Amino acid sequence: MNYDNILSEYSNGITTITINRPKKLNALNIDTIKELHEAFKSANDDDTKVIIVTGSGEKAFVAGADISEFANFSVKEGGNLAAEGQELLFDFIENLSTPVIAAVNGFALGGGLELAMASHFRVASTNARMGLPETSLGVIPGYGGTQRLPHLVGKGRAMEMIMTAGMIDANQALNYGLVNHVVAQEELLPFAEKLASKIMRNSSVAIAKAIKAINANYKDGKDGYKVEIKQFGKCFGTEDFAEGTTAFLEKRKADFPGK
Ligand code: COA
């Protein structure tokens, strides 16, 4: 499929989705969000085992939602913007059964940091800078930032980042647990691909169930332990489980049939 605002490339089980509006620091306009939805959906539905999302150019992952697009919005339009974005992209990614790694290669601000936070985990390059600057524009984060940032860094740090609208650098993000690893910019994609390869050695079917169980811990009204029990039980009916346990007992590497 051809996209105007993103690139999507498949190689050896990994789909790399690149937001490709470098002149606008990869700002997320509505068309880009729709294309991202399609690209994530099709990677989740094909035999992709890991998705890496990154930004084009050396400066930005994503510098936020496209401010020029919503500057004149009404109350209703503002609410719709957040609702549509969360449904199409941010909640959608978080609940995908295929693992999503955000490779944060520069500015990840506003919707950019929210995109990285909706991904299953994050790695960053040394030049990355992250923040939720929305209150400096008279608005609040609307793509899940007020919920996911406190989950990841704790309430006090999230309050400070959102109230000050400031940016933190890659090392501080590492210290906060917002990103898992920091590497040089030229090593970022190879590093993310190496992590993806490690993930791909394991059962995609089991990983999908693990994502569901982990996410249940962060959903109001869900009992994560119950979800875990259910997903754990389901694993016993899968071909991947038969292969994984048989391979262990036969002292060979598992060749998982799933996905
Ligand atoms: N929405 C729309 N356009 C954006 C954008 C955004 N979120 N972020 C950057 N751009 C555009 C700029 O308007 C500029 O376009 P132009 O060349 O047509 O004028 C281009 O991207 C380059 O950005 P510029 O500001 O010139 O780069 P810089 O290196 O001086 O500053 C930033 C980089 C990231 C600090 C600055 O672009 C910025 O503060 N962006 C907005 C961040 C933000 O508030 N995001 C949250 C939105 S809710």
Boltz pocket constraint, residues with backbone or C-beta under 6 A from the ligand:
constraints:
  - pocket:
      binder: B
      contacts: [[A, 22], [A, 23], [A, 24], [A, 25], [A, 27], [A, 63], [A, 64], [A, 65], [A, 66], [A, 67], [A, 68], [A, 107], [A, 109], [A, 110], [A, 111], [A, 133], [A, 134], [A, 137]]
      max_distance: 6.0
